[in-house]
């Protein structure tokens, strides 16, 4: 942490560094839906140490066929 930087400022800088590195892969294609991409980066940042997190998220978002009674 830099001198004079609060814990919250350090956490915010850490997140933006993480997000910026990953958003570069989209080569600007994220601009129209920036909010959605930021939520994805937030999820990835908060679950970095959980290798199964993205699989669980995918299953939540794509539950499969919905049967009607």
C-alpha positions, 0 to 999 in steps of 0.5 A: 500500500502506498504511503498515505493511502487508506485501506479502502483506497488500496482496495479500490485501486486493487479492483480497478487494476484487476478490472482494467487488465481484464477489460483490455481483452474486450478491446473496447467492445464492452463500452455499450454494456459497461455496467454488465462487464463491471458486475462480471469483474466484481464477481471475478474479483470477489471470487478469485480464490474459488476455482468453482465460482464461474461454473456455479455462476454459469449454472445459475444463469443457465439452469437448463430446460424449464418444465411447465405443468 
